[in-house]
Amino acid sequence: MIFNSDRSARVLPSQILGFLCWCFLGLTYYTVFPQQSSKHPLPNIIIINADDVGYGDVGSYGATLIKTPNIDRLATEGKKFTDFHSASAVCSPSRYALLTGEYPFRKQFTRPLFLKDSLVIDTSQVTIASILKYAGYKTAAIGKWHLGFGNKSPVNWNEPLKPGPLELGFDYYFGVPVLNSHPMWRIIT
């Protein structure tokens, strides 16, 4: 952000592009849709878990410099939470807490995962995705996973990446495995 001499801020186009790229790579959508065969339709649930996003970074919560019309519409037409706290200030442990309902520090999980870390959630553990799947929902995780893959560390990226999101209750996963500061060329070498 650039400040003029009168201390008013203006956002440069490159900063907007950088912010959008950061949002894409640091954002995870946990989406669940009820199966259509139910007599009593269940509501759709979309959980947006974004790293380093503050209260004033989204329009429906007060942002003015960056427009977020689609998220604002979700907040207007759905349920808007105004008092929510993360279990960790670090991305991997906060994702772990959101999916499992457990405090990550009880498992000494206090750091972000690195490129070749294995899956940190036991596949026998109950997750928000497995509970919703049991209730008749179809589930998807889209975006940055950052909770590891496989049972062995270091992870061999040339072998099947199992277990992962699909073994934790998600029917569908599309995303990046780790944060954008991990060089992808190291995955395939």
C-alpha contacts under 8 A as a table, 3 or more apart, distances in Angstrom:
res1	aa1	res2	aa2	distance
1	M	9	A	6.58
1	M	10	R	6.29
1	M	11	V	5.29
1	M	12	L	6.86
1	M	15	Q	7.02
2	I	9	A	5.80
2	I	10	R	5.66
2	I	11	V	6.48
2	I	12	L	7.44
3	F	6	D	7.64
3	F	7	R	5.18
3	F	8	S	5.60
3	F	9	A	4.63
3	F	10	R	6.51
4	N	7	R	5.11
4	N	8	S	5.61
4	N	9	A	6.48
4	N	10	R	7.77
5	S	8	S	7.51
11	V	15	Q	6.42
11	V	16	I	6.98
11	V	65	L	7.40
12	L	15	Q	5.19
12	L	16	I	6.52
13	P	16	I	5.07
13	P	17	L	6.27
14	S	17	L	5.08
14	S	18	G	6.03
15	Q	18	G	4.95
15	Q	19	F	5.98
16	I	19	F	5.02
16	I	20	L	6.16
16	I	66	I	7.90
17	L	20	L	5.11
17	L	21	C	6.18
18	G	21	C	5.14
18	G	22	W	6.04
19	F	22	W	5.00
19	F	23	C	6.05
20	L	23	C	4.96
20	L	24	F	6.18
21	C	24	F	5.11
21	C	25	L	6.25
22	W	25	L	5.27
22	W	26	G	5.78
23	C	26	G	5.13
23	C	27	L	5.45
23	C	50	A	7.21
23	C	51	D	7.96
24	F	27	L	5.42
24	F	143	G	7.04
25	L	143	G	6.64
25	L	144	K	5.93
25	L	176	V	7.32
25	L	179	L	6.69
25	L	180	N	6.36
26	G	50	A	5.97
26	G	51	D	5.55
26	G	143	G	7.37
26	G	144	K	5.88
26	G	179	L	6.81
26	G	180	N	7.95
27	L	48	I	7.12
27	L	49	N	5.92
27	L	50	A	4.45
27	L	51	D	6.49
27	L	143	G	5.71
27	L	144	K	5.99
28	T	48	I	6.00
28	T	49	N	5.22
28	T	50	A	6.31
28	T	141	A	6.90
28	T	142	I	5.57
28	T	143	G	4.32
28	T	144	K	5.34
28	T	145	W	7.06
29	Y	46	I	6.76
29	Y	47	I	5.76
29	Y	48	I	4.78
29	Y	49	N	6.31
29	Y	140	A	7.84
29	Y	141	A	5.72
29	Y	142	I	5.04
29	Y	143	G	6.26
30	Y	46	I	5.83
30	Y	47	I	5.03
30	Y	48	I	6.50
30	Y	49	N	7.79
30	Y	139	T	7.36
30	Y	140	A	5.81
30	Y	141	A	4.65
30	Y	142	I	6.49
31	T	44	N	7.87
31	T	45	I	5.97
31	T	46	I	4.55
31	T	47	I	6.35
31	T	139	T	5.71
31	T	140	A	5.06
31	T	141	A	6.31
31	T	142	I	7.83
32	V	44	N	6.08
32	V	45	I	5.26
32	V	46	I	6.39
32	V	132	L	7.53
32	V	137	Y	5.88
32	V	138	K	5.35
32	V	139	T	4.23
32	V	140	A	6.17
33	F	43	P	7.53
33	F	44	N	4.98
33	F	45	I	6.64
33	F	137	Y	5.28
33	F	138	K	5.05
33	F	139	T	6.43
34	P	38	S	7.94
34	P	41	P	7.14
34	P	42	L	5.68
34	P	43	P	6.98
34	P	44	N	6.43
34	P	136	G	5.99
34	P	137	Y	4.08
34	P	138	K	5.87
35	Q	38	S	6.47
35	Q	136	G	6.00
35	Q	137	Y	5.64
35	Q	138	K	6.43
36	Q	41	P	7.39
38	S	41	P	5.69
38	S	42	L	7.82
49	N	95	R	7.65
50	A	53	V	6.00
51	D	91	C	6.14
53	V	57	D	6.11
54	G	57	D	5.38
54	G	58	V	7.93
55	Y	58	V	6.98
55	Y	61	Y	5.92
55	Y	62	G	7.35
56	G	59	G	7.32
56	G	61	Y	5.56
56	G	62	G	4.93
56	G	63	A	4.70
57	D	61	Y	7.22
57	D	62	G	7.14
57	D	63	A	4.97
57	D	66	I	7.43
58	V	61	Y	5.44
58	V	62	G	6.39
58	V	63	A	5.01
58	V	66	I	7.49
58	V	67	K	7.42
58	V	68	T	6.00
58	V	71	I	7.50
58	V	72	D	7.42
59	G	62	G	5.07
59	G	63	A	4.35
59	G	64	T	6.39
59	G	66	I	7.39
59	G	67	K	6.10
59	G	68	T	5.51
59	G	69	P	7.21
59	G	71	I	7.82
59	G	72	D	5.98
60	S	63	A	7.19
60	S	68	T	7.93
60	S	71	I	7.52
60	S	72	D	4.85
60	S	75	A	6.65
60	S	76	T	7.79
63	A	66	I	6.42
63	A	67	K	7.41
64	T	67	K	6.82
68	T	71	I	5.61
68	T	72	D	6.02
69	P	72	D	4.91
69	P	73	R	6.04
70	N	73	R	5.06
70	N	74	L	6.38
71	I	74	L	5.05
71	I	75	A	6.29
72	D	75	A	5.07
72	D	76	T	6.16
73	R	76	T	4.99
73	R	77	E	6.00
74	L	77	E	5.31
74	L	78	G	5.48
74	L	79	K	7.84
75	A	78	G	5.21
75	A	79	K	5.94
75	A	80	K	5.06
76	T	79	K	7.42
76	T	80	K	7.33
81	F	84	F	6.61
86	S	89	A	6.84
86	S	94	S	6.10
87	A	93	P	7.48
87	A	94	S	5.51
87	A	97	A	6.28
87	A	103	Y	6.23
87	A	104	P	7.34
88	S	91	C	7.41
88	S	93	P	5.96
88	S	94	S	4.95
88	S	104	P	7.62
88	S	110	T	7.65
89	A	94	S	6.96
90	V	93	P	5.96
90	V	94	S	6.16
90	V	110	T	7.35
90	V	111	R	6.49
90	V	112	P	6.26
91	C	94	S	5.26
91	C	95	R	6.19
91	C	112	P	6.11
91	C	146	H	7.85
92	S	95	R	5.19
92	S	96	Y	6.20
92	S	111	R	6.93
92	S	112	P	4.83
92	S	113	L	6.22
92	S	146	H	5.81
92	S	147	L	5.97
93	P	96	Y	4.92
93	P	97	A	6.22
93	P	104	P	5.52
93	P	109	F	6.16
93	P	110	T	6.09
93	P	111	R	6.76
93	P	112	P	6.79
94	S	97	A	5.10
94	S	98	L	6.23
94	S	104	P	7.47
95	R	98	L	5.10
95	R	99	L	6.21
95	R	147	L	7.51
96	Y	99	L	5.34
96	Y	100	T	5.95
96	Y	101	G	7.79
96	Y	102	E	7.53
96	Y	104	P	6.63
96	Y	120	V	7.99
96	Y	121	I	7.38
96	Y	147	L	7.13
97	A	100	T	5.28
97	A	101	G	5.02
97	A	102	E	5.08
97	A	103	Y	5.60
97	A	104	P	5.99
98	L	101	G	5.68
98	L	102	E	7.84
98	L	128	I	7.75
99	L	127	T	5.26
99	L	128	I	5.25
99	L	129	A	7.23
100	T	125	Q	7.55
100	T	126	V	6.47
100	T	127	T	4.63
100	T	128	I	6.30
101	G	127	T	7.45
101	G	128	I	7.75
102	E	106	R	7.75
103	Y	106	R	5.76
103	Y	107	K	7.74
104	P	107	K	5.55
104	P	108	Q	6.54
104	P	109	F	5.02
104	P	110	T	6.69
105	F	108	Q	4.55
105	F	109	F	5.11
105	F	110	T	5.88
106	R	109	F	7.30
112	P	146	H	7.81
113	L	117	D	6.06
113	L	146	H	6.48
113	L	147	L	6.68
113	L	148	G	6.97
113	L	178	V	7.71
114	F	117	D	5.53
114	F	178	V	7.37
114	F	182	H	7.72
115	L	178	V	6.54
115	L	182	H	6.38
115	L	187	I	7.47
116	K	148	G	7.60
116	K	153	S	6.33
116	K	154	P	4.72
116	K	155	V	4.64
116	K	156	N	7.40
117	D	148	G	5.51
117	D	149	F	7.23
117	D	153	S	5.50
117	D	154	P	5.80
117	D	155	V	6.10
118	S	147	L	7.76
118	S	148	G	4.57
118	S	149	F	4.85
118	S	150	G	5.21
118	S	151	N	5.58
118	S	152	K	5.80
118	S	153	S	5.22
118	S	154	P	6.79
118	S	155	V	5.92
119	L	122	D	7.55
119	L	147	L	5.72
119	L	148	G	3.85
119	L	149	F	4.42
119	L	150	G	5.56
119	L	151	N	6.30
119	L	163	P	7.08
119	L	164	G	6.61
120	V	147	L	6.00
120	V	148	G	6.20
121	I	125	Q	7.04
121	I	147	L	7.54
122	D	125	Q	5.34
123	T	126	V	7.99
123	T	163	P	7.41
123	T	167	E	6.18
123	T	168	L	5.64
124	S	168	L	7.99
125	Q	168	L	7.85
126	V	130	S	6.19
126	V	131	I	6.93
126	V	168	L	7.88
127	T	130	S	5.15
127	T	131	I	6.26
127	T	168	L	6.66
127	T	169	G	7.05
128	I	131	I	5.23
128	I	132	L	6.20
128	I	169	G	7.97
129	A	132	L	5.20
129	A	133	K	5.99
129	A	139	T	6.34
129	A	168	L	6.93
129	A	169	G	4.79
129	A	170	F	5.75
130	S	133	K	4.97
130	S	134	Y	6.10
130	S	168	L	6.45
130	S	169	G	4.13
130	S	170	F	7.14
131	I	134	Y	5.11
131	I	135	A	6.33
131	I	169	G	7.85
132	L	135	A	4.89
132	L	136	G	6.51
132	L	137	Y	5.43
132	L	138	K	7.76
132	L	139	T	7.52
133	K	136	G	5.23
133	K	137	Y	4.70
133	K	138	K	6.00
133	K	139	T	6.64
133	K	169	G	6.56
133	K	170	F	7.78
134	Y	137	Y	7.17
138	K	170	F	7.69
138	K	171	D	6.34
139	T	169	G	7.34
139	T	170	F	4.96
139	T	171	D	5.20
139	T	172	Y	6.52
140	A	170	F	5.29
140	A	171	D	5.72
140	A	172	Y	4.53
140	A	173	Y	5.64
141	A	145	W	7.80
141	A	165	P	7.38
141	A	170	F	6.63
141	A	172	Y	6.38
141	A	173	Y	4.86
141	A	174	F	6.62
141	A	175	G	7.76
142	I	145	W	7.85
142	I	173	Y	5.73
142	I	174	F	4.93
142	I	175	G	5.32
143	G	174	F	6.42
143	G	175	G	4.17
143	G	176	V	5.97
144	K	175	G	5.53
144	K	176	V	4.85
144	K	177	P	6.00
144	K	178	V	6.23
144	K	179	L	6.75
145	W	148	G	7.50
145	W	165	P	7.97
145	W	175	G	6.74
145	W	176	V	6.26
145	W	177	P	5.18
145	W	178	V	6.30
146	H	176	V	7.89
146	H	177	P	5.52
146	H	178	V	4.51
146	H	179	L	6.68
147	L	177	P	7.85
147	L	178	V	7.83
148	G	164	G	7.14
148	G	177	P	7.22
148	G	178	V	7.83
149	F	155	V	6.96
149	F	161	L	5.51
149	F	162	K	5.99
149	F	163	P	5.88
149	F	164	G	5.03
150	G	153	S	7.86
150	G	155	V	6.49
150	G	161	L	5.49
150	G	162	K	4.63
150	G	163	P	4.78
150	G	164	G	6.49
151	N	155	V	7.84
151	N	162	K	7.49
151	N	163	P	6.83
152	K	155	V	5.81
156	N	159	E	5.77
156	N	187	I	7.94
157	W	160	P	7.38
157	W	161	L	6.95
157	W	187	I	5.74
157	W	188	I	6.20
158	N	188	I	6.62
161	L	164	G	6.56
162	K	167	E	7.56
163	P	166	L	7.31
163	P	167	E	5.59
164	G	167	E	5.53
164	G	168	L	6.72
165	P	168	L	5.16
165	P	169	G	6.89
165	P	170	F	5.72
165	P	172	Y	7.97
165	P	173	Y	6.59
166	L	169	G	5.80
166	L	170	F	4.73
166	L	171	D	5.85
166	L	172	Y	6.59
166	L	173	Y	6.93
167	E	170	F	7.00
170	F	173	Y	6.94
176	V	179	L	7.41
178	V	182	H	6.84
179	L	182	H	6.04
180	N	183	P	7.27
183	P	186	R	5.83
183	P	187	I	7.57
184	M	187	I	5.32
184	M	188	I	7.38
185	W	188	I	5.76
185	W	189	T	6.62
186	R	189	T	5.33
